[in-house]
Amino acid sequence: MHALPHISEAEFEVMKIVWKSAPINTNEITERLLKTTSWSAKTIQTLIKRLVTKGALTYEKQGRVFVYTPLVEENEYISQQSNSFIKRFYDGDISAMLSAYLENNQLSETELNHLRSLLSKKSR
């Protein structure tokens, strides 16, 4: 897997919208983020520009509007971040991570049932 660009927490909020609705224009991204954040339109535009510079987004000009699509796949990015987290905090041992969550009662019964289901399917 190739190295993906580092995306900040704020940039990740932009990416979630683009991943969900691409292709999507600047106005649509801004409109959605103004509903869920306290950011200004200028801040949102800056975040979009940073993502283009980092190679996470590309754009096409359609008339007077810029339309964005991701260059980074959501599942690939999340997978890389998850792996990085597990390596950093649990020396790459996912069972140690799950043990820590279990020992600290950080998983709900619904989450535990979902994990059991996933493990059951995987072992078949």
C-alpha positions in Angstrom: 0.0 0.0 0.0 1.4 3.4 -0.9 1.7 6.2 1.7 -1.4 8.3 1.8 -1.3 12.0 2.6 -1.7 13.1 6.2 -5.2 14.5 6.7 -6.0 16.6 9.8 -9.2 16.2 11.8 -10.7 19.2 10.1 -9.7 18.1 6.6 -11.1 14.6 7.5 -14.6 16.3 8.0 -14.3 17.7 4.4 -13.2 14.3 3.1 -16.2 12.5 4.7 -18.6 14.8 2.7 -16.6 14.3 -0.5 -16.5 10.5 -0.1 -20.2 10.4 0.6 -21.3 12.7 -2.3 -18.6 12.9 -5.0 -18.6 14.5 -7.4 -19.5 17.5 -5.3 -19.0 21.3 -5.8 -17.5 23.9 -3.4 -20.9 25.4 -2.6 -22.4 22.0 -1.6 -19.4 21.1 0.6 -19.6 24.5 2.2 -23.3 24.4 2.7 -23.1 21.0 4.5 -20.2 21.9 6.7 -21.8 25.2 7.8 -24.7 23.2 9.2 -22.4 21.0 11.4 -19.5 23.2 12.3 -18.8 26.7 13.4 -16.3 27.2 10.5 -16.6 30.1 8.1 -17.0 29.6 4.4 -13.4 30.9 4.0 -12.1 28.3 6.4 -13.8 25.5 4.5 -12.4 26.8 1.2 -8.9 26.8 2.8 -9.4 23.2 3.9 -10.5 22.1 0.4 -7.4 23.8 -1.1 -5.1 22.1 1.4 -6.6 18.7 0.4 -6.0 19.4 -3.3 -2.4 20.4 -2.5 -1.9 17.2 -0.5 -3.2 15.1 -3.3 -6.3 13.9 -1.5 -8.7 15.7 -3.8 -8.8 16.6 -7.4 -11.2 19.1 -9.1 -12.6 19.9 -12.4 -13.9 23.4 -13.3 -17.4 23.2 -14.7 -18.4 26.7 -15.8 -17.9 28.9 -12.8 -18.0 26.0 -10.3 -15.2 23.7 -9.0 -16.3 20.0 -8.7 -14.3 17.8 -6.4 -13.6 14.1 -6.4 -11.4 12.1 -4.0 -8.0 10.8 -5.1 -7.8 8.8 -1.8 -10.3 6.0 -1.2 -12.1 6.2 2.1 -11.6 2.5 3.0 -7.9 2.7 2.1 -7.4 5.8 4.3 -9.3 4.5 7.2 -7.5 1.1 7.0 -4.1 2.9 7.0 -5.1 5.1 10.0 -6.4 2.0 11.9 -3.2 0.1 11.2 -1.1 3.1 12.2 -3.0 3.4 15.5 -2.7 -0.3 16.3 1.1 -0.2 15.5 1.6 2.9 17.6 -0.3 2.0 20.7 -0.4 -1.8 20.7 2.8 -2.8 18.8 0.7 -4.0 15.9 -1.2 -6.5 18.1 -4.9 -6.2 17.4 -5.8 -8.7 20.1 -4.0 -6.5 22.7 -6.1 -3.6 21.5 -9.4 -5.6 21.8 -8.3 -6.9 25.2 -7.7 -3.3 26.4 -11.2 -2.3 25.2 -12.8 -5.4 26.9 -10.9 -4.9 30.2 -12.0 -1.3 30.3 -15.7 -2.1 29.4 -15.5 0.1 26.4 -17.5 -2.1 24.1 -21.3 -2.2 24.4 -23.2 -5.5 24.2 -24.3 -4.6 20.6 -20.6 -4.0 19.6 -19.6 -7.3 21.2 -22.4 -9.2 19.4 -21.3 -7.6 16.1 -17.7 -8.7 16.7 -18.9 -12.2 17.5 -20.8 -12.3 14.3 -17.8 -11.0 12.3 -15.5 -13.6 13.9 -18.0 -16.4 13.3 -18.3 -15.5 9.6 -14.5 -15.2 9.2 -13.9 -18.6 10.8 -16.2 -20.5 8.5 
